[in-house]
Each structure stands twice: as C-alpha cells, then as structure tokens.
Amino acid sequence: MATKTENDPTRLDDAARAGWLYYVAGNTQDEIARKLGISRQTAQRLVSLAVSERL
C-alpha cells in the first residue's frame, strides 16, 4: 500500500533528482544530501523511491 508521501508529486520530483544525481552524475548519498539540503538518510530513501518508481 502506497503512502501519501510516495504519491506526492513534489516527493517524486525530489526522488527523480536524487536518482539522477546518484546513478547518472555519480554522487554519493552524502553529496546528494548536501546538494539538496537534506539528511543522508532522506537522500537514501529518495534514491530508493526513484528505483521503486522506475524513475
């Protein structure tokens, strides 16, 4: 069952950005967190969400 935050378009935009930074630009989760102004744990969750949503 999907949570509200997983269906939030802004959250998906952030996930797409984090996924791009990780898989295309080769940034670490720490670098992504710093660039997006979020915690490393949130960066990891966004990357994971990007993968699960096939972004």
C-alpha distance matrix in Angstrom:
0.0 3.8 6.5 9.8 11.7 10.0 10.9 14.2 17.0 19.1 16.6 16.4 20.2 20.5 18.4 20.6 23.7 22.9 22.1 25.4 27.3 26.2 26.5 29.2 31.2 31.0 30.3 29.2 26.3 29.1 30.7 27.4 26.9 30.5 30.4 27.3 28.4 25.4 25.1 25.0 21.8 20.1 21.8 20.3 16.7 17.5 19.1 16.2 13.9 16.7 16.7 13.1 13.4 16.9 18.8
3.8 0.0 3.8 6.7 8.2 6.2 7.2 10.5 13.3 15.3 12.9 12.7 16.5 16.9 15.1 17.3 20.3 19.7 19.3 22.5 24.3 23.5 24.1 26.6 28.4 28.5 27.6 26.8 23.9 26.6 27.8 24.5 24.0 27.5 27.2 24.0 25.1 22.3 22.4 22.5 19.6 17.5 19.0 18.0 14.3 14.6 16.5 14.1 11.2 13.9 14.7 11.3 11.1 14.8 16.1
6.5 3.8 0.0 3.8 5.5 5.4 6.8 9.0 12.5 13.8 11.4 12.3 15.9 15.9 14.7 17.4 19.9 19.2 19.5 22.7 24.1 23.6 24.8 27.2 28.6 28.6 27.3 26.3 23.1 25.4 26.8 23.4 22.4 25.8 25.7 22.3 23.0 20.1 20.3 21.0 18.0 15.7 17.8 17.3 13.5 13.9 16.5 14.5 11.7 14.7 16.2 13.3 13.0 16.8 17.5
9.8 6.7 3.8 0.0 3.8 5.5 5.4 6.3 10.1 11.4 9.8 11.3 14.4 14.7 14.4 17.0 19.2 19.1 19.9 22.7 24.1 24.2 25.5 27.5 28.6 29.1 27.7 27.0 23.8 25.8 26.8 23.3 22.2 25.3 24.8 21.2 21.9 19.4 20.3 21.5 19.0 16.1 18.2 18.5 14.8 14.4 17.5 16.2 13.0 15.5 17.7 15.3 14.1 17.9 17.8
11.7 8.2 5.5 3.8 0.0 3.8 5.4 5.0 8.5 8.8 6.5 8.6 11.6 11.3 11.1 14.1 15.9 15.6 16.7 19.6 20.6 20.8 22.4 24.4 25.3 25.8 24.1 23.4 20.2 22.1 23.1 19.6 18.4 21.5 21.1 17.5 18.2 15.7 16.7 17.9 15.7 12.5 14.5 15.2 11.6 10.9 14.3 13.5 10.5 12.9 15.5 13.7 12.8 16.3 15.7
10.0 6.2 5.4 5.5 3.8 0.0 3.8 5.6 8.2 9.4 6.6 7.0 10.6 10.8 9.5 12.1 14.6 14.4 14.7 17.6 19.2 19.1 20.1 22.2 23.6 24.0 22.9 22.4 19.5 21.9 22.7 19.2 18.7 22.0 21.3 18.0 19.4 16.9 17.7 18.2 15.9 13.0 14.2 14.2 10.6 9.7 12.3 11.2 7.7 10.0 12.3 10.2 9.1 12.8 12.6
10.9 7.2 6.8 5.4 5.4 3.8 0.0 3.8 6.2 8.7 7.5 7.2 10.6 12.0 11.3 13.0 15.7 16.3 16.5 18.9 21.0 21.3 22.0 23.7 25.2 26.1 25.2 25.2 22.4 24.9 25.3 21.6 21.3 24.3 23.2 19.8 21.4 19.4 20.7 21.4 19.4 16.2 17.2 17.6 14.2 12.7 15.1 14.3 10.6 12.0 14.3 12.2 10.0 13.5 13.1
14.2 10.5 9.0 6.3 5.0 5.6 3.8 0.0 3.8 5.5 5.2 6.4 8.7 10.0 10.5 12.4 14.4 15.3 16.3 18.4 20.0 20.9 22.1 23.4 24.5 25.7 24.3 24.5 21.7 23.7 23.8 20.1 19.6 22.3 21.0 17.4 18.8 17.2 19.1 20.3 18.8 15.2 16.2 17.4 14.3 12.3 15.3 15.3 11.7 12.8 15.9 14.5 12.2 15.4 14.1
17.0 13.3 12.5 10.1 8.5 8.2 6.2 3.8 0.0 3.8 5.4 5.0 6.1 8.6 9.6 10.4 12.3 14.1 15.0 16.4 18.3 19.7 20.7 21.4 22.5 24.2 23.1 23.9 21.5 23.6 23.1 19.3 19.4 21.8 19.9 16.6 18.5 17.6 19.9 21.0 20.0 16.4 16.6 18.1 15.5 12.7 15.1 15.8 12.3 12.2 15.5 14.9 12.0 14.4 12.3
19.1 15.3 13.8 11.4 8.8 9.4 8.7 5.5 3.8 0.0 3.8 5.4 5.0 6.3 8.6 9.8 10.6 12.3 14.1 15.3 16.6 18.3 19.8 20.5 21.0 22.6 21.1 21.8 19.4 21.0 20.4 16.7 16.5 18.5 16.7 13.2 15.0 14.3 17.0 18.5 17.9 14.1 14.3 16.5 14.3 11.4 14.2 15.6 12.5 12.5 16.1 16.1 13.7 15.9 13.5
16.6 12.9 11.4 9.8 6.5 6.6 7.5 5.2 5.4 3.8 0.0 3.8 5.4 5.1 6.1 8.6 9.8 10.4 12.0 14.1 15.2 16.2 17.9 19.2 19.8 20.9 19.3 19.5 16.8 18.7 18.6 14.9 14.5 17.2 15.9 12.4 14.1 12.6 14.6 15.7 14.7 11.0 11.4 13.2 10.6 8.0 11.1 12.1 9.1 9.8 13.3 13.1 11.4 14.0 12.0
16.4 12.7 12.3 11.3 8.6 7.0 7.2 6.4 5.0 5.4 3.8 0.0 3.8 5.4 4.8 6.1 8.5 9.6 10.2 12.1 14.0 15.0 15.9 17.0 18.3 19.6 18.7 19.3 17.0 19.5 19.1 15.4 15.9 18.6 16.9 13.9 16.3 15.0 16.9 17.2 16.3 12.9 12.4 13.6 11.3 8.2 10.2 11.1 7.8 7.3 10.9 10.8 8.4 10.6 8.5
20.2 16.5 15.9 14.4 11.6 10.6 10.6 8.7 6.1 5.0 5.4 3.8 0.0 3.8 5.4 5.1 6.2 8.6 9.8 10.6 12.3 14.2 15.3 15.7 16.5 18.4 17.4 18.6 16.7 18.8 17.8 14.0 14.9 17.0 14.7 11.9 14.7 14.3 16.8 17.3 17.2 13.8 12.7 14.6 13.1 9.5 11.2 13.2 10.5 9.1 12.8 13.7 11.2 12.5 9.4
20.5 16.9 15.9 14.7 11.3 10.8 12.0 10.0 8.6 6.3 5.1 5.4 3.8 0.0 3.8 5.5 5.1 6.1 8.5 9.8 10.5 12.2 14.1 14.9 15.1 16.5 14.9 15.6 13.4 15.3 14.5 10.7 11.2 13.5 11.6 8.6 11.3 10.6 13.1 13.6 13.8 10.3 9.1 11.6 10.4 6.9 9.0 11.5 9.6 8.8 12.5 13.7 12.2 13.6 10.8
18.4 15.1 14.7 14.4 11.1 9.5 11.3 10.5 9.6 8.6 6.1 4.8 5.4 3.8 0.0 3.8 5.4 5.1 5.9 8.5 9.8 10.4 11.8 13.4 14.3 15.1 14.0 14.4 12.3 15.0 14.6 10.9 11.8 14.8 13.3 10.8 13.5 12.0 13.6 13.2 12.8 9.8 8.3 9.5 8.2 4.5 5.9 8.0 6.1 5.0 8.7 10.1 9.0 10.3 8.0
20.6 17.3 17.4 17.0 14.1 12.1 13.0 12.4 10.4 9.8 8.6 6.1 5.1 5.5 3.8 0.0 3.8 5.5 5.1 6.1 8.6 9.8 10.4 11.0 12.4 14.0 13.7 15.0 13.8 16.6 15.5 11.9 13.8 16.2 14.0 12.1 15.4 14.7 16.5 15.9 16.0 13.3 11.1 12.2 11.5 7.9 7.7 10.1 8.5 5.6 8.9 11.0 9.2 9.2 5.9
23.7 20.3 19.9 19.2 15.9 14.6 15.7 14.4 12.3 10.6 9.8 8.5 6.2 5.1 5.4 3.8 0.0 3.8 5.5 5.2 6.2 8.6 10.1 10.1 10.4 12.3 11.4 13.1 12.2 14.3 12.6 9.1 11.3 13.1 10.5 9.0 12.6 12.6 14.9 14.4 15.4 12.7 10.0 12.1 12.3 8.6 8.6 11.9 11.0 8.6 11.7 14.2 12.8 12.7 9.4
22.9 19.7 19.2 19.1 15.6 14.4 16.3 15.3 14.1 12.3 10.4 9.6 8.6 6.1 5.1 5.5 3.8 0.0 3.8 5.4 5.1 6.1 8.6 9.8 9.8 10.6 9.1 10.0 8.6 11.1 10.1 6.5 8.6 11.2 9.5 8.2 11.4 10.7 12.1 11.1 12.0 9.8 6.7 8.5 9.3 6.1 5.5 9.2 9.4 7.6 10.3 13.0 12.7 12.8 10.2
22.1 19.3 19.5 19.9 16.7 14.7 16.5 16.3 15.0 14.1 12.0 10.2 9.8 8.5 5.9 5.1 5.5 3.8 0.0 3.8 5.5 5.1 5.9 7.8 9.1 9.7 9.6 10.7 9.9 13.2 12.3 9.3 11.8 14.4 12.9 12.0 15.2 14.2 15.1 13.4 13.9 12.2 9.1 9.3 10.1 7.2 4.8 8.0 8.5 5.6 7.4 10.7 10.6 9.8 7.6
25.4 22.5 22.7 22.7 19.6 17.6 18.9 18.4 16.4 15.3 14.1 12.1 10.6 9.8 8.5 6.1 5.2 5.4 3.8 0.0 3.8 5.4 5.4 5.1 6.5 8.4 8.9 11.3 11.6 14.3 12.5 9.8 13.0 14.8 12.5 12.3 15.9 15.8 17.2 15.7 16.8 15.1 11.7 12.6 13.7 10.6 8.6 11.7 12.0 8.8 10.5 13.8 13.2 11.7 8.8
27.3 24.3 24.1 24.1 20.6 19.2 21.0 20.0 18.3 16.6 15.2 14.0 12.3 10.5 9.8 8.6 6.2 5.1 5.5 3.8 0.0 3.8 6.0 5.8 4.8 6.2 5.6 8.2 8.9 11.1 8.8 6.6 10.2 11.6 9.5 10.1 13.5 13.7 15.0 13.3 15.2 13.9 10.2 11.5 13.5 10.9 9.0 12.6 13.5 11.0 12.7 16.1 16.0 14.9 12.3
26.2 23.5 23.6 24.2 20.8 19.1 21.3 20.9 19.7 18.3 16.2 15.0 14.2 12.2 10.4 9.8 8.6 6.1 5.1 5.4 3.8 0.0 3.8 6.0 5.9 5.0 4.8 6.3 7.2 10.2 9.0 7.3 10.7 12.7 11.6 12.2 15.1 14.5 14.8 12.3 13.8 13.2 9.5 9.6 12.0 10.2 7.3 10.5 12.4 10.2 10.9 14.4 15.2 14.0 12.2
26.5 24.1 24.8 25.5 22.4 20.1 22.0 22.1 20.7 19.8 17.9 15.9 15.3 14.1 11.8 10.4 10.1 8.6 5.9 5.4 6.0 3.8 0.0 3.8 6.0 5.5 7.6 9.3 10.7 13.8 12.6 11.1 14.4 16.4 15.0 15.5 18.7 18.1 18.4 15.9 16.9 16.3 12.8 12.3 14.2 12.3 8.9 11.4 13.1 10.3 10.1 13.9 14.5 12.4 11.1
29.2 26.6 27.2 27.5 24.4 22.2 23.7 23.4 21.4 20.5 19.2 17.0 15.7 14.9 13.4 11.0 10.1 9.8 7.8 5.1 5.8 6.0 3.8 0.0 3.8 5.6 8.2 11.1 13.0 15.5 13.4 12.1 15.8 17.0 15.0 15.9 19.4 19.4 20.4 18.2 19.7 18.8 15.1 15.3 17.2 14.8 11.9 14.7 15.9 12.6 13.0 16.7 16.6 14.2 12.2
31.2 28.4 28.6 28.6 25.3 23.6 25.2 24.5 22.5 21.0 19.8 18.3 16.5 15.1 14.3 12.4 10.4 9.8 9.1 6.5 4.8 5.9 6.0 3.8 0.0 3.8 5.7 9.3 11.6 13.4 10.7 10.0 13.8 14.4 12.3 14.0 17.3 17.9 18.9 16.8 19.0 18.2 14.5 15.3 17.6 15.3 12.8 16.1 17.5 14.7 15.5 19.2 19.2 17.3 14.9
31.0 28.5 28.6 29.1 25.8 24.0 26.1 25.7 24.2 22.6 20.9 19.6 18.4 16.5 15.1 14.0 12.3 10.6 9.7 8.4 6.2 5.0 5.5 5.6 3.8 0.0 3.8 6.6 9.6 11.5 9.6 9.7 13.3 14.1 13.1 14.9 17.7 17.7 18.0 15.3 17.4 17.4 13.6 13.8 16.7 15.1 12.2 15.2 17.3 15.0 15.2 18.9 19.6 17.9 16.1
30.3 27.6 27.3 27.7 24.1 22.9 25.2 24.3 23.1 21.1 19.3 18.7 17.4 14.9 14.0 13.7 11.4 9.1 9.6 8.9 5.6 4.8 7.6 8.2 5.7 3.8 0.0 3.8 6.6 8.0 5.8 6.3 9.7 10.4 9.8 11.8 14.2 14.3 14.5 12.0 14.6 14.7 10.9 11.7 14.8 13.5 11.2 14.5 16.6 14.8 15.6 19.1 19.9 18.8 16.9
29.2 26.8 26.3 27.0 23.4 22.4 25.2 24.5 23.9 21.8 19.5 19.3 18.6 15.6 14.4 15.0 13.1 10.0 10.7 11.3 8.2 6.3 9.3 11.1 9.3 6.6 3.8 0.0 3.8 5.3 5.1 6.2 8.6 9.9 10.6 12.2 13.9 13.2 12.5 9.4 11.9 12.8 9.4 9.5 13.1 12.7 10.6 13.3 16.0 15.1 15.6 18.7 20.1 19.5 18.1
26.3 23.9 23.1 23.8 20.2 19.5 22.4 21.7 21.5 19.4 16.8 17.0 16.7 13.4 12.3 13.8 12.2 8.6 9.9 11.6 8.9 7.2 10.7 13.0 11.6 9.6 6.6 3.8 0.0 3.8 5.4 5.0 6.1 8.6 9.8 10.4 11.7 10.2 9.1 5.8 8.2 9.1 5.9 6.2 9.8 9.8 8.5 11.1 13.6 13.4 14.3 16.9 18.4 18.5 17.2
29.1 26.6 25.4 25.8 22.1 21.9 24.9 23.7 23.6 21.0 18.7 19.5 18.8 15.3 15.0 16.6 14.3 11.1 13.2 14.3 11.1 10.2 13.8 15.5 13.4 11.5 8.0 5.3 3.8 0.0 3.8 5.5 5.1 6.2 8.7 10.0 10.3 9.4 8.0 5.4 8.9 10.2 7.8 9.0 12.4 12.5 11.9 14.5 16.8 16.8 18.0 20.5 21.9 22.1 20.6
30.7 27.8 26.8 26.8 23.1 22.7 25.3 23.8 23.1 20.4 18.6 19.1 17.8 14.5 14.6 15.5 12.6 10.1 12.3 12.5 8.8 9.0 12.6 13.4 10.7 9.6 5.8 5.1 5.4 3.8 0.0 3.8 5.4 5.1 6.2 8.6 9.7 10.1 10.2 8.4 11.9 12.1 9.1 11.0 14.2 13.3 12.5 15.8 17.6 16.8 18.4 21.3 22.1 21.9 19.8
27.4 24.5 23.4 23.3 19.6 19.2 21.6 20.1 19.3 16.7 14.9 15.4 14.0 10.7 10.9 11.9 9.1 6.5 9.3 9.8 6.6 7.3 11.1 12.1 10.0 9.7 6.3 6.2 5.0 5.5 3.8 0.0 3.8 5.4 5.1 6.0 8.2 8.1 9.0 7.6 10.5 9.7 6.3 8.9 11.5 10.0 9.5 13.0 14.3 13.5 15.5 18.2 18.7 18.8 16.6
26.9 24.0 22.4 22.2 18.4 18.7 21.3 19.6 19.4 16.5 14.5 15.9 14.9 11.2 11.8 13.8 11.3 8.6 11.8 13.0 10.2 10.7 14.4 15.8 13.8 13.3 9.7 8.6 6.1 5.1 5.4 3.8 0.0 3.8 5.5 5.3 5.6 4.8 5.4 5.1 8.2 7.5 5.4 8.6 10.8 10.0 10.8 13.7 14.9 15.0 17.2 19.3 19.9 20.7 18.6
30.5 27.5 25.8 25.3 21.5 22.0 24.3 22.3 21.8 18.5 17.2 18.6 17.0 13.5 14.8 16.2 13.1 11.2 14.4 14.8 11.6 12.7 16.4 17.0 14.4 14.1 10.4 9.9 8.6 6.2 5.1 5.4 3.8 0.0 3.8 5.6 5.1 6.6 7.7 8.1 11.6 11.0 9.2 12.3 14.6 13.6 14.2 17.4 18.4 18.2 20.5 22.8 23.2 23.8 21.4
30.4 27.2 25.7 24.8 21.1 21.3 23.2 21.0 19.9 16.7 15.9 16.9 14.7 11.6 13.3 14.0 10.5 9.5 12.9 12.5 9.5 11.6 15.0 15.0 12.3 13.1 9.8 10.6 9.8 8.7 6.2 5.1 5.5 3.8 0.0 3.8 5.6 8.0 10.3 10.6 13.7 12.3 10.0 13.3 15.2 13.3 13.8 17.4 17.9 17.0 19.6 22.2 22.0 22.3 19.5
27.3 24.0 22.3 21.2 17.5 18.0 19.8 17.4 16.6 13.2 12.4 13.9 11.9 8.6 10.8 12.1 9.0 8.2 12.0 12.3 10.1 12.2 15.5 15.9 14.0 14.9 11.8 12.2 10.4 10.0 8.6 6.0 5.3 5.6 3.8 0.0 3.8 5.6 8.8 9.9 12.2 10.0 8.3 12.0 13.1 10.9 12.3 15.6 15.6 15.1 18.1 20.1 19.7 20.5 17.8
28.4 25.1 23.0 21.9 18.2 19.4 21.4 18.8 18.5 15.0 14.1 16.3 14.7 11.3 13.5 15.4 12.6 11.4 15.2 15.9 13.5 15.1 18.7 19.4 17.3 17.7 14.2 13.9 11.7 10.3 9.7 8.2 5.6 5.1 5.6 3.8 0.0 3.8 7.1 9.4 11.8 9.9 9.4 13.1 14.1 12.8 14.7 17.6 17.6 17.8 20.7 22.5 22.3 23.5 21.0
25.4 22.3 20.1 19.4 15.7 16.9 19.4 17.2 17.6 14.3 12.6 15.0 14.3 10.6 12.0 14.7 12.6 10.7 14.2 15.8 13.7 14.5 18.1 19.4 17.9 17.7 14.3 13.2 10.2 9.4 10.1 8.1 4.8 6.6 8.0 5.6 3.8 0.0 3.8 6.6 8.2 6.3 6.7 10.2 10.9 10.3 12.5 14.9 15.1 16.0 18.7 20.0 20.3 21.9 19.8
25.1 22.4 20.3 20.3 16.7 17.7 20.7 19.1 19.9 17.0 14.6 16.9 16.8 13.1 13.6 16.5 14.9 12.1 15.1 17.2 15.0 14.8 18.4 20.4 18.9 18.0 14.5 12.5 9.1 8.0 10.2 9.0 5.4 7.7 10.3 8.8 7.1 3.8 0.0 3.8 5.3 5.2 6.3 8.7 9.9 10.6 12.5 14.3 15.3 16.6 18.7 20.0 21.0 22.5 21.0
25.0 22.5 21.0 21.5 17.9 18.2 21.4 20.3 21.0 18.5 15.7 17.2 17.3 13.6 13.2 15.9 14.4 11.1 13.4 15.7 13.3 12.3 15.9 18.2 16.8 15.3 12.0 9.4 5.8 5.4 8.4 7.6 5.1 8.1 10.6 9.9 9.4 6.6 3.8 0.0 3.8 5.4 5.0 6.2 8.7 9.8 10.6 12.3 14.1 15.3 16.8 18.4 19.9 21.0 19.8
21.8 19.6 18.0 19.0 15.7 15.9 19.4 18.8 20.0 17.9 14.7 16.3 17.2 13.8 12.8 16.0 15.4 12.0 13.9 16.8 15.2 13.8 16.9 19.7 19.0 17.4 14.6 11.9 8.2 8.9 11.9 10.5 8.2 11.6 13.7 12.2 11.8 8.2 5.3 3.8 0.0 3.8 5.4 5.1 6.3 8.7 10.0 10.6 12.3 14.3 15.5 16.5 18.3 19.9 19.2
20.1 17.5 15.7 16.1 12.5 13.0 16.2 15.2 16.4 14.1 11.0 12.9 13.8 10.3 9.8 13.3 12.7 9.8 12.2 15.1 13.9 13.2 16.3 18.8 18.2 17.4 14.7 12.8 9.1 10.2 12.1 9.7 7.5 11.0 12.3 10.0 9.9 6.3 5.2 5.4 3.8 0.0 3.8 5.4 5.0 6.1 8.6 9.7 10.3 12.2 14.3 15.1 16.1 18.1 17.0
21.8 19.0 17.8 18.2 14.5 14.2 17.2 16.2 16.6 14.3 11.4 12.4 12.7 9.1 8.3 11.1 10.0 6.7 9.1 11.7 10.2 9.5 12.8 15.1 14.5 13.6 10.9 9.4 5.9 7.8 9.1 6.3 5.4 9.2 10.0 8.3 9.4 6.7 6.3 5.0 5.4 3.8 0.0 3.8 5.4 5.1 6.2 8.6 9.8 10.6 12.6 14.3 15.3 16.4 15.0
20.3 18.0 17.3 18.5 15.2 14.2 17.6 17.4 18.1 16.5 13.2 13.6 14.6 11.6 9.5 12.2 12.1 8.5 9.3 12.6 11.5 9.6 12.3 15.3 15.3 13.8 11.7 9.5 6.2 9.0 11.0 8.9 8.6 12.3 13.3 12.0 13.1 10.2 8.7 6.2 5.1 5.4 3.8 0.0 3.8 5.4 5.2 6.2 8.6 9.9 10.8 12.3 14.2 15.3 14.7
16.7 14.3 13.5 14.8 11.6 10.6 14.2 14.3 15.5 14.3 10.6 11.3 13.1 10.4 8.2 11.5 12.3 9.3 10.1 13.7 13.5 12.0 14.2 17.2 17.6 16.7 14.8 13.1 9.8 12.4 14.2 11.5 10.8 14.6 15.2 13.1 14.1 10.9 9.9 8.7 6.3 5.0 5.4 3.8 0.0 3.8 5.5 5.0 6.0 8.6 9.9 10.4 12.0 14.0 13.7
17.5 14.6 13.9 14.4 10.9 9.7 12.7 12.3 12.7 11.4 8.0 8.2 9.5 6.9 4.5 7.9 8.6 6.1 7.2 10.6 10.9 10.2 12.3 14.8 15.3 15.1 13.5 12.7 9.8 12.5 13.3 10.0 10.0 13.6 13.3 10.9 12.8 10.3 10.6 9.8 8.7 6.1 5.1 5.4 3.8 0.0 3.8 5.3 4.9 6.1 8.7 9.8 10.3 12.0 10.8
19.1 16.5 16.5 17.5 14.3 12.3 15.1 15.3 15.1 14.2 11.1 10.2 11.2 9.0 5.9 7.7 8.6 5.5 4.8 8.6 9.0 7.3 8.9 11.9 12.8 12.2 11.2 10.6 8.5 11.9 12.5 9.5 10.8 14.2 13.8 12.3 14.7 12.5 12.5 10.6 10.0 8.6 6.2 5.2 5.5 3.8 0.0 3.8 5.4 5.1 6.4 8.8 10.0 10.5 9.6
16.2 14.1 14.5 16.2 13.5 11.2 14.3 15.3 15.8 15.6 12.1 11.1 13.2 11.5 8.0 10.1 11.9 9.2 8.0 11.7 12.6 10.5 11.4 14.7 16.1 15.2 14.5 13.3 11.1 14.5 15.8 13.0 13.7 17.4 17.4 15.6 17.6 14.9 14.3 12.3 10.6 9.7 8.6 6.2 5.0 5.3 3.8 0.0 3.8 5.4 5.2 6.2 8.6 9.8 10.2
13.9 11.2 11.7 13.0 10.5 7.7 10.6 11.7 12.3 12.5 9.1 7.8 10.5 9.6 6.1 8.5 11.0 9.4 8.5 12.0 13.5 12.4 13.1 15.9 17.5 17.3 16.6 16.0 13.6 16.8 17.6 14.3 14.9 18.4 17.9 15.6 17.6 15.1 15.3 14.1 12.3 10.3 9.8 8.6 6.0 4.9 5.4 3.8 0.0 3.8 5.4 5.0 6.0 8.3 8.5
16.7 13.9 14.7 15.5 12.9 10.0 12.0 12.8 12.2 12.5 9.8 7.3 9.1 8.8 5.0 5.6 8.6 7.6 5.6 8.8 11.0 10.2 10.3 12.6 14.7 15.0 14.8 15.1 13.4 16.8 16.8 13.5 15.0 18.2 17.0 15.1 17.8 16.0 16.6 15.3 14.3 12.2 10.6 9.9 8.6 6.1 5.1 5.4 3.8 0.0 3.8 5.6 5.2 6.0 5.1
16.7 14.7 16.2 17.7 15.5 12.3 14.3 15.9 15.5 16.1 13.3 10.9 12.8 12.5 8.7 8.9 11.7 10.3 7.4 10.5 12.7 10.9 10.1 13.0 15.5 15.2 15.6 15.6 14.3 18.0 18.4 15.5 17.2 20.5 19.6 18.1 20.7 18.7 18.7 16.8 15.5 14.3 12.6 10.8 9.9 8.7 6.4 5.2 5.4 3.8 0.0 3.8 5.5 5.0 6.3
13.1 11.3 13.3 15.3 13.7 10.2 12.2 14.5 14.9 16.1 13.1 10.8 13.7 13.7 10.1 11.0 14.2 13.0 10.7 13.8 16.1 14.4 13.9 16.7 19.2 18.9 19.1 18.7 16.9 20.5 21.3 18.2 19.3 22.8 22.2 20.1 22.5 20.0 20.0 18.4 16.5 15.1 14.3 12.3 10.4 9.8 8.8 6.2 5.0 5.6 3.8 0.0 3.8 5.5 7.9
13.4 11.1 13.0 14.1 12.8 9.1 10.0 12.2 12.0 13.7 11.4 8.4 11.2 12.2 9.0 9.2 12.8 12.7 10.6 13.2 16.0 15.2 14.5 16.6 19.2 19.6 19.9 20.1 18.4 21.9 22.1 18.7 19.9 23.2 22.0 19.7 22.3 20.3 21.0 19.9 18.3 16.1 15.3 14.2 12.0 10.3 10.0 8.6 6.0 5.2 5.5 3.8 0.0 3.8 5.5
16.9 14.8 16.8 17.9 16.3 12.8 13.5 15.4 14.4 15.9 14.0 10.6 12.5 13.6 10.3 9.2 12.7 12.8 9.8 11.7 14.9 14.0 12.4 14.2 17.3 17.9 18.8 19.5 18.5 22.1 21.9 18.8 20.7 23.8 22.3 20.5 23.5 21.9 22.5 21.0 19.9 18.1 16.4 15.3 14.0 12.0 10.5 9.8 8.3 6.0 5.0 5.5 3.8 0.0 3.8
18.8 16.1 17.5 17.8 15.7 12.6 13.1 14.1 12.3 13.5 12.0 8.5 9.4 10.8 8.0 5.9 9.4 10.2 7.6 8.8 12.3 12.2 11.1 12.2 14.9 16.1 16.9 18.1 17.2 20.6 19.8 16.6 18.6 21.4 19.5 17.8 21.0 19.8 21.0 19.8 19.2 17.0 15.0 14.7 13.7 10.8 9.6 10.2 8.5 5.1 6.3 7.9 5.5 3.8 0.0
